[in-house]
């Protein structure tokens, strides 16, 4: 009987520490998570001390389990927001533990850099028209914002580079944002797994 009470206290202490670590999550969600974990551990306790010990080991320390729930909570919030900045930051934060998040963050940053470069080209054409364009010469093609255009060549696109650059900037930005949301959705659909010991 005393062993059962000790195990009950161990479960209560684990769940209490979990609740403390979940402070950044809303009360309703915090209580739902702690209730689920308490129920799981109580069921394991009924199967014996070995089952309970194994379950606690699989879950890991309460603060690590809480961190995984908080990350899921933050990711879900970032996915539902219109702006991708918070979602990108969340993905970068997860990159140390997920190759999928790392790949998505890296690819999105590259796409956003291309979007910014295309935006600079569109804005710079009216300001420095001779240094922005697409040129074809005997040496091949050169395009973008350059210090000095190639000699013996003319700008092939002229002012058409502005709408083309704007369209490319929007396309790369939207593709990057779509990639972030898609990967975040896949990460959210993966259940929280117990920490490996």
N, C-alpha and C positions, 0 to 999 in steps of 0.2 A: 504494500500500500504506500509505504514511504517512497519507494522508487517511482511509482506512478505520480505522486505529488511533485517529486523533484523534476520529473520530465515535464509535467504541466508548467512548472515555474520556468523551466528552460525555454519552453515554447513561448510563454508570455514575455519573457525577457527578450527573446529574439524579435518578436513582433513589436514590442515597445521600441527597441533600437531601430527597427525598420521604419516605424512611424516617425521617429525623430529625424531620420535621414530623408524622409519624403516631404519635408516642410515646404518645399517650393511647389508642390503639387496641391491643387485645390482639396479642401477637406473631404468632399464626397468621394473623389477618386482615391485619395489617401486611405480612407476607411474601407473602400471596396478592395483595394490591393491588400491591405493588412488582413482583412477578413478572409480573403482567398488563401493567403499564405498560412494564416492560423488554421483554417479548415484543413488544408493540405497536411500540415504538420501534425494536427490532431489525428487525422486518419492514419498517418504513418506511425504515430505513437501507439495506436491500437494494435498494430502488427508487431510491436516489440521495440526494445531499445535499439537494436541493430538497425532496423528499418528507419527509425527516427534519426539516428546518428548519420546514416547514409543520406537521408533527405536533406539534412542541414548542411552536410558537406557539399552536396550537389548545388544547393542554393548559394553557398558561399557566405561570407560575412554580410551582415545586414546592410552595411553602408555600400558595399559593391552591388548588391541586388537592387538597392534603392537607386543607385546611380544609373543602372540600366533602365529602370522604370522612368526616371526623370528624363533621360535622353529620349526615350520613346515619346514621352509627353511633349517635350520641346519640339521634336521632329514633327509630330502630328500637328502641333500649333503652327509651325513654320510652313507646312504643306498647305494649310488652309488659308494662309495670308496671301495677299496679292503680290507683294514684293519678294523677289528672290534673294535679297541680301541676307536675311536671317536664315533662310534655308541653306544658302551656300556656306555661311559660317557654321551652321550645325553640321553640315556634311564634312567640312574641314575638321571640325572637332572629333567626328567619328572616324576620320581617316586612319588614325593610329590603331584602330581595332578592326577595321573592315576594308578589305581590298576593293570591294565594290564602291564604298564611299570614297576611297582614295581616288579610284579611277574616274568616278563621276565628278569629283571636285576638280581634279586636274583637267579633265576634258572641258568642263564648264569654264574654268579660268581661261583656258586657251581660246575658247569660242568668244568669251567676253572681251579678251584682248583684241581679237580680230574685229569685233563689233566696234570697239573704241578706235581702232586704226582706220576702219572704213569711215567712221564718223569724222575723224580728223581730216581725212581726205576731202569729204564733202564740204566741210566748213572752210578748209584752206583754199579751195579752188577759186572762189571769188576774191580772196585776199591776196594770194600770190599765184595768179593764173599761169604764169610761165613755168612754175616749179611743180605743178600738179597736173598729172595726165597719164596717158598711155602712149608710149612712143615705140615706133618700129624703125630699126636701123639695120645696117649690115651686120652688126654684132648681135642682133636678136631683139627681143622685147624688153622693155623696162616700163614699169608702171608704179604709180603712187606719188608720194611727196618726196621730191629729190632736191638736193642742193643746187645742182645745175643739170638741165636736161641734156640728153646725148646730142652731140653735134651732128649736123646733117640729117636731122629727122624732124618730123612734125607730129604734133599731138593728134593722135588718131580719133580720140573720143570727143575732144573739145569740152563743151559744157555738159555733154551727156554723162560725163563721169560723176556729176553730182547726184542725179537720181539713181544711177547704178550703185554708187557708194552708199547712199541712204538705204536702198533696198537690201544690199548685202549686210549693212550694219544691223538692220532690223531682223533679217533672216538669221544671222549668227546669234544675235541676242535671244531670239525666240527659240531657236534650237537648243541653246544652252540652258534656258529656263525650263524647257520641256524635258530635257535630259535630267535635270535636277529633280523635277517633280516625279518623273517616272521611277527613278532609282529610289527616291525617298518613299514612294508608295510601295515598292517591292520590299524595302527594309522594314517598313511598318507591318507588312503582311507576314513577316517572319516572326514567330512567337519568341518571347524572351526565353532563352535557354539557360539552364543553370550554369554557373561558372565552373570552369574546369579546375580541378584541384592541383 
